Amino acid sequence: MKPHRIKKLFGTDGVRGIANQEPMTSEMALKLGRAAAYLFKNRGGRHRIVIGKDTRLSGYMLESALTSGICSMGVDVLLVGPFPTPGIAFLTRSLRADAGVVISASHNPFQDNGIKFFSQDGLKLPDAMEQTMEELIFSGKIDAIRPTADGIGKAFRVDDAEGRYIEFVKNSLPKGMTLEGLTVVVDCANGAAYKVAPTILRELDANVIVLGDEPDGMNINQGCGSTHPEVIQKAVKDRKAHVGIAHDGDADRAIFTSETGDLVNGDQVMAALAVSMKKARRLNKNTLVTTVMSNMGLDRAMKAAGVRVVKTAVGDRYVLERMLKDGYNLGGEQSGHLIFLDYNTTGDGLITALQVLALMKMSGRPLSELTKVMTNFPQVLVNVRVKERRELSNLPKVKHHMNELERRLDGCGRLLVRYSGTEPVIRIMIEGEHEEEIRKMAEDLAGTIERVLGSHAS
């Protein structure tokens, strides 16, 4: 698999950083707005770009700067306020806008923020287009483009955005199906889904217990949401609910808890849904698309079920690219980013939630039973914070240590080491048959990498 270029601005999911520090400053947001407006202004008539955000305090600052940059290039802005990332993908298509922008750092703490873009088709931008945007910013090529008078863009509020998206998500359920009889705990992470997620579940007649729906600009992902699934685990057991759903800050993913209080990750959800969709002849080409991070247990379960597994680099954008290229309709990541191309063009935590709830209703089986279709191999993840990014194959001590571990794991496990696309971190993942043994391997390798490249392992 080819390594992806380390860019000046864009990572695997847009531009990210600490808000009010480079590159996540008002000045850079304005430049990104100008570059996006120039890049997407490629047809006749007035041009429009949709902007949504999560609930972070810094969202106001970045939203204003982006709006200013876009309007300065003669493009109008459609503002929807706090809104799930997949909702912006949908609205961009629905409103026939030229592009969509989301201001969010997903599961990161509130002091971080990010900016990511969707094309008019509701698709994340390919690497080449992000590179073009960077070149526009750093070359100064568009600095002199300054429309005047009525050539300047305007900004509008979209009043019915929530209603549009709520109906869109509900339409992913089979016609006439309700969630009556299900008690559902939903944790909105004090993030972008704090209004729409509970509304959708209530309108479908579920008994809903809502957590993480009181954002204050600083409590997004704080002790709640998909980064703290123990909250829904406890709530499900305490309230004797049928299922728990935890979203991240921008609601493009979902993590589940079964009625027994056990965590259910994206691999387990994909396994259950792939088997169900194959039986119903709804799984295109009997193929599931995942990333190299997915558990070996998923591979074995899919082989037993007659489902082919195609793997991509880490990042839901690469999963989506492969799905679009080869005509597959189900894919995703262990982290809970699932893509249902029959319904939306990006990972959508709310649609994922409804697909799981629909499977529970149609089968009459609890989530704990549905996920028995696969058995997880022990998997250990260790992060190492680094001061700089260097090619690991050029670091003899690291390369030697990795080669030794791969020799020991041959045939009974695997090692994956990669740089994060969103943080200054190297992620070490080891799978094997014995958890204590692979944990020791991962920690030893983390120590080697830390001595060569970084600060401390976590």
Protein Blocks (a to p, Z undefined) as FASTA:
>chain_A
ZZddddfklcceojaddehiafkbfklmmmmmmmmmmmmmmcghjddddddddfbfklmm
mmmmmmmmmmmnopacddebjadfklmmmmmmmnopabdcdddehjacfkbccdddddfk
opacdfklmmmmmmmmmnommmmpccehjlbccddddfklmmmmmmmmmmmpcehiaceh
iacdddehlpaklmmmmmmmmmnopacddehiacghjagoiapajklmmlmmmmmmmnop
abdcdddfkopaccdddfkopacdfklmmmmmmmmmmmnopaghhiacddfkbcfklmmm
mmmnopacddddedjklmmmmmmmnopabdcdfkopacdfklmccdcfklmmmmmmmmmm
mnopafklmmmmpccddddddddddfbdcdfklmmklmmmmmmmmmmmgopaccdddddf
kbccdddddddfblklmmmmmmmmmmmmmmmmmmcdZZ
